[in-house]
Amino acid sequence: MWNSAERLEVEPWASVDAFRSGTSHAFDDPLVAALMSLAPLKRLKGIGFLGAIDYLRHGSGRAGHRRRHNRLEHSLGVAHLANVYAREVGLPDNRRRLLLAASLLHDVGHGPLSHTLEPVFSDAFGIDHHSVTRDLITGDRRAGLGIAEVLAAEQVDIEEVLALIDGEHDGDVGFLFSNQINLDTLEGIMRCRAFIAPRPAYRGAERIALLWARGDHTAEGAFDEFWRLKHDIYTLFIGGPAGAALDTLAQTYMREHLSQFSPDDFLISETMLLRRHSELHGYLKVAARSQEKLREVVPKGWLRAPVERRRREFFIEKDTRLVNNAAINFRYRQTKTRSATTLADLLD
């Protein structure tokens, strides 16, 4: 297995309330405070983590399974895992802070309803969160004003941040963002698990990050368990009938009302978008109560129109041992398929 690292003291897991409120008190680093003070980061509090699927929850309650989550919480969660890993391994401060910056900024370009509406924005306007994230960080979009300046003031290399986010960093910490299992997907899948059922899931990601950092021989079992969880989350929840139906509903609405959208809408909050499109908001609220009722209220043509359904499945190559970080991409694999369906079929 991996070489063991010296055991270092790590920060305790920040409370869920800290992540909900978008505060940065869990991090003793001026870089985090400076980035969190910027409007592009604050906007993420108004961008749902799961897109249309978030509306399966009414948004009330404090527990993870009783409320919607947002992209700011997720970004803080990834930063926390980066901090835990870096301190456990004993990375120099400049490498740890690079990870913090990439973690906080990796989703800064997400649009309202997140991945749900992005395919339509991409088809209609050539916009996706990858290109917008890069433009915001470099300052090529005015909405990102301040990010490049903070990175420069805190002596964090902007090109390294971008390379990490793009999964193209070839240095000592690149694998933490580019591997099949990485800090982003660790946090995201565990957050999905917390959203689905009343079982604490946040600490599971921290445990894996610590085992990973220590090169512990039990990390393989923890990674296997995580990869099976990711398979279940995608096949039964995100890509399951309910998730696919809500994504299809919102995408169909946008395509049918495309003249009422503009490229600038990609950088507004979800609240503002749904205020402008009260009909879509109404459909999402109906879906949260009853998908059978949704069938009754949407236009009949939407129910019969063919749509593409994308599925992902995850499997483990058990003959490949987890002897180093490079082996992660050979042991943990996935397949992607596409098929034709209709909204009516998804609502059955």
N, C-alpha and C positions, 0 to 999 in steps of 0.2 A: 504494500500500500504506500501512500505518500509519506514523505519524511515528516516526522512529528515536529511541530513548531513549539517554541517555548510558550508555556501557558502565561497569559497576561490577564490582568483584571479588565473586565468589560463593563460598559454601562448597563444598568438594569433596563429591561424592556420598558419603553415609555408607555404610559397609560393610553387606552383607546381614546379617552377624552382629549389628550394632547393631539392625537392625530386627527380627531374630528374637528377640533377648533383651528387646526392649521398653524399652531404655534411651533416655535423652534426651541423651546426651553430644554428639550431632551438632548440638544447638541451644544457642547461648550466650544463653539467655534464662530468667530465673527463672519466667516464666509456664509454660513447658513443664515444667520440673521440678516445679512446684507441682501442675499438673494430673495429671502422670504418677504422683504419689505417692498419688492418690486411688483408693479401692477400685473405683468405677465404671469407671475407665480400665483398671485392672489386670484386671478381669473380662474385658475384650475379648481378652486373651491366650488365654482358654479358649473363645472363640467362633470357629468356623471361618469362613474368608472365603467359601467357595463352598457351604457347607451340605453336603448329602448327597454332592454331587459330589466333595468333598474325599476321600471314602473310596475313590476310584479310586487313591489313593496310600496306601501302608502307613505313611507318616509317618517313614521312616528316611532318613538322609543329610542333608547340609548344602546341596547345590545346590537351586535353586528348583524343578527338575522332579522332585526325589526326595522331597519332603516336602509336608506340608500347610501352608497359610498361615492366618493368623488376622486378625481385625478390628483388633487393636492394630497389627500390622505395617502394614496398609493405612492406618490413620489416621495413623501416623507418616510413611508415604510421602507422603500428601496434604499433610501439614504441611511436609515437606521441599520439595515442589514449590511450595507457597505461599511459603516462605522464599526459594527461588531466584528466583521471579518478582518478589517484592516488592523484593529487593535489586537485581536487575537494572534494574528500572524506577526505583528510588530512592524508593519510597514512604516517607512518614514512619513512624516507629516505631509510632505508635498504630494506623495502618492495617495495618502488617505484623503486629502482635500480634493484631489482630482476626482476620486471616486464619488465623493459627496456632491461635487458640482454636477457631474454627469447624471447622478441619480436624481437630483432635484430638477434637472432641466430636460430629462429624456422625453417627457411627455408634454412639454410646455406648448407644443404646437397642436394639441388635440382640439378638434372642433366640437360644437354642441352635439349631444347624443353620441359623441365619441365615434367608435368604429361603425356604428349603425349607419349614419348618414355619409360617412367618408367615401364609400364607393360612388355615390351619386355626385358628390362634390368633385371627385376625381374625374368621372366621365364628363361632367358638364363644364367644369372650370379648370381642370388640370391641377387640382389642389389636393394634397394629402398631408397628414401630420408630420411625415418625415421632412418634406421640403419646407413646410412652414416652421418646424422646429429649428432647422438650420438657419432660416432667414431671421428668425427672432433672436437667436443667439448671436449671430454676426452683426445684427443691427440693420440688415437689409430691409426689414419691415419696421416701420416706426413703432408698431405696437410692442416691439421688443426693446425699446429704449431703456438703457441702463444695464442690461445683462453683460454686454461686452466690457463695459466700464468697470463693473464690479469684479469680473474675472481678472481684468488687467490690474486693478488696485490690489487684489488679493494674491497676485502672482500665480494665477492658475492659467496654464496654457490653453487657449481657446481651441486650437487645432487638435490637441489631445482630447479635449472634452468631446468635440465633434466626432473624432475617430472612435471613441468609446461608444457613443450613442449609436453610431452607424454600424457597430460591430466589426470595425476594420482596424482596431488598435492592435499593433503587433508587439506591444511591449509586455511588461511583467504583470499587468492587471487586465489586459484586454479580454482574457477568457471569462472574466466575471460578467461581461455583457454579451459576449459573442457565442458562448457555448449553448448547446441545446438546453441545458439547465443553467440558468444564470440568475443574478440577483433580481432582475425585473420579473421574470416568470415565477420565481419562488414566491415573491411577495404577492403577485397578482393571483396566483392559483389559491394560495392560502386565504387571501381576502375573499375570493369567490366562495370558498368553503365556509367562511364565517357568515357570508351573506345568506347562504342556503339554509342553514340549520343552526339551532342553539347549542353549538359546541365551540368552545374557544379554539381558534386555529392560528392566531397570530404567532404564538410562541413556537409553533411547529417550524416556521420558516427560520426563526432565530436559531433553533436547535440544529437545523441542517447547516446553516452558515457556520456555526461553531465547529461542527464535526468536519466540515469541509476545510476550514482553516487549520485545524489540528492534524489533518491527514489521518484521522481516526479510521480504523479498519471497519467500524460499524457504519461509516458514511455510505457505503455501497447499499446496504439495506435501507437506509433512510432515503437515498435517492430513488431506489426502486419503488418504495412506497409512495413517494411524491409523484413519480412518473405515472403510476397507476391511478393516483388521484387526478392528475391532469387529464388522463384519458376519460375518466368518468365525468369530470367537469365539462369537457368539450362535447362528449357524445350525448350525455343525458341532460345537460343544462344549457350551455352556450349554443351548441349546435343542435340541441334537441328540438322537438316540435314547438314548444312554447317560445323558446328563444328565437328560433328561426321565424316564427310567425310574427313576433313583435318587430324584428328587424325588417322583415318583408313589408309589414304594414307601414312603417315609417318611411322606408325607401320608396314605396309606391306613392305615398302622399307627396313626397318631395318631387318625384318625377311628374306627377300629375299637376303640380303647382309650380313648376320650375321657373316660370316667368316672375314669380314673387320672391325668388331667391337671387342672391348675388354672391360673388366671391368674398365680399367683405363679411358675409354672415358666418364665415368659418371662424372668425375671431371674436364673435359675440358670446355672451353667456347662454347657457341652456334656458335659463329663466326668460331672458329676452326673446330668444327664438320661439319659445312656446307661447309667450304673450302675443307675439306677432301672428302665430299660427295656432289660434285657439281651437280650430277644428282638429288638428293633429293632437293637441293636448287632450281634447275630449276623448278621442279614440284610445289614447294611452290609459286614461283613467278608467274607461270602460273595460279595457283589457285586464287591468289590475283586479277588477271585480269579477268578471266572467268573460271567458273567451267565447262562450256560446252566445252571449249577448252581443259581443263584437261582431259576430257573423250577421246579426240582424241590422246593425247600424251602418256598416261600411257599404259603399257603392257595390252593387252586384258584379259589375265588371271587374272590380279588383279581385274578387274571389276566384274568378275563372282564368285570369290572365296568367300565362306561364312565367315562372320565375326560376332563377338558378339557386339551388341550395348547395352550399359548400360544407363539406365535412372533413374533419381531421381525426385520425386515429393514432394512438401512441402505443408503441410496443418496445420490449426490451430484448436485446441480443444477449442472451444469458451466457453464451460462450465467450463473450468479450469481457474480460475482467477490468475492474476500475483501478488500474495501476497508477494512473496519473490523470491530470486534467484533460489532456488530449483525448483520452479514452472515453470521456463523457459523450462525445459526438458519435462514437461508434457503438456504444452500449445502448444509448437512448435514441430511438428512431421514431419517425412519424411518416404517415402517408396523408395525402390530400386528394379528395375526389370531389367531383361536381356532378349534379344530377338535376333534372327538370322536375318541378313540382308546381303546385298552386297554393295560394293562401287558404283556399277551402280545404285542401288536403292537410295542411299544417294545423288547421283549427279542429280537425276531427278528433 
